[in-house]
């Protein structure tokens, strides 16, 4: 009888140890896939947030009548902007802490002036562009 109990104990130990060994790699695999999936989702969310920030998608709120016409950075977080509200245009200074009205423009900037490059009036720029055109033809 003692021999039978020893045999059952040994047999159950062999079965139990093989089931534990068989379950251990699959449970580790389950943990690895779960952790990998979680890491992938977090990285994907951070990538989408970065992409939306870079694209500067306007808010879904209706912004009719208010728009930024032109802006010039003057520092790391400081800008000077021309903002159009209806038919009027305003020159404003924007920092990380505040927005200050600098002046109301008496004569609003037209679309033709906005589309014209800033360097077009420069004599150096016109001469350089002519030289580049001549070089492209040769």
C-alpha positions in Angstrom: 0.0 0.0 0.0 2.8 2.4 0.8 4.4 1.5 -2.5 1.1 2.4 -4.3 0.8 5.8 -2.5 4.4 6.5 -3.4 3.7 5.6 -7.0 0.6 7.9 -7.1 2.5 10.7 -5.5 5.3 10.4 -8.0 2.9 10.1 -10.9 0.9 13.1 -9.7 4.2 15.0 -9.2 5.3 14.2 -12.8 1.9 15.2 -14.2 1.7 18.4 -12.1 5.3 19.5 -13.0 4.7 18.9 -16.7 1.5 20.9 -16.6 3.2 23.7 -14.7 6.1 23.7 -17.2 3.7 23.6 -20.1 1.6 26.4 -18.6 4.5 28.7 -17.7 5.7 29.5 -21.3 2.1 30.1 -22.5 1.3 32.3 -19.5 4.5 34.2 -20.1 3.6 34.5 -23.7 0.1 35.9 -22.7 1.8 38.5 -20.4 4.2 39.4 -23.2 1.5 39.9 -25.8 -0.7 41.8 -23.3 2.2 44.1 -22.4 3.3 44.5 -26.0 -0.2 45.4 -27.1 -0.6 47.9 -24.3 2.7 49.5 -25.2 1.7 49.6 -28.8 -1.6 51.4 -28.0 0.2 54.0 -25.8 2.8 54.7 -28.4 0.1 55.0 -31.1 -1.9 57.5 -29.0 1.2 59.6 -28.4 2.0 59.5 -32.1 -1.5 60.7 -33.0 -1.3 63.5 -30.4 2.1 64.6 -31.9 0.7 64.4 -35.4 -2.4 66.5 -34.6 -0.2 69.1 -32.9 2.1 69.3 -35.9 -0.8 69.6 -38.3 -2.4 72.4 -36.3 -5.9 71.3 -37.2 -8.3 74.2 -36.4 -10.9 73.5 -33.8 -14.1 72.1 -34.8 -15.9 75.2 -33.6 -17.3 77.4 -36.3 -14.7 80.3 -36.7 -16.4 82.4 -39.3 -15.4 86.0 -39.2 -12.2 85.5 -37.2 -8.9 84.4 -38.7 -5.1 84.9 -38.4 -4.0 86.7 -41.5 -0.3 86.6 -41.0 2.1 85.9 -38.0 5.7 86.5 -37.4 7.7 84.7 -34.6 9.8 87.2 -32.5 10.9 84.7 -29.9 10.5 81.2 -28.8 6.9 81.6 -27.7 6.3 85.2 -28.7 4.6 86.2 -32.0 3.2 89.3 -33.7 0.0 88.5 -35.6 -2.5 90.3 -37.8 -5.9 89.1 -36.9 -9.0 89.7 -39.0 -12.3 90.1 -37.3 -15.1 90.7 -39.8 -13.8 93.5 -42.1 -11.3 94.9 -39.6 -7.7 93.9 -39.0 -5.8 94.1 -35.7 -2.1 93.9 -34.9 -1.6 91.9 -31.7 1.3 90.6 -29.7 1.0 87.1 -28.4 3.0 85.5 -25.6 2.6 82.4 -23.5 0.9 84.4 -20.8 -1.1 87.1 -22.7 -2.4 88.6 -25.9 -2.0 92.4 -26.2 -3.6 94.7 -28.8 -0.8 96.7 -30.5 -2.9 98.6 -33.0 -6.0 98.6 -35.2 -4.9 98.7 -38.8 -6.4 101.7 -40.6 -6.0 100.1 -44.0 -6.6 96.3 -44.0 -4.0 94.2 -45.9 -5.5 92.9 -49.2 -5.2 89.4 -50.5 -2.8 90.5 -53.3 -0.4 91.9 -50.7 -0.6 88.7 -48.7 0.1 86.5 -51.7 3.1 88.6 -52.8 6.4 87.2 -51.5 8.2 89.5 -49.1 11.5 89.4 -51.0 9.9 90.4 -54.4 10.5 94.1 -53.8 14.2 93.5 -53.0 16.6 94.4 -55.8 19.1 91.8 -54.6 16.4 89.1 -54.7 15.3 90.1 -58.2 18.9 90.0 -59.5 19.5 86.7 -57.9 16.4 85.2 -59.4 17.4 86.5 -62.8 20.8 84.9 -62.5 19.3 81.6 -61.4 17.0 81.6 -64.4 19.9 82.3 -66.8 21.8 79.5 -65.1 18.9 77.1 -65.6 18.6 77.9 -69.3 22.3 77.0 -69.9 
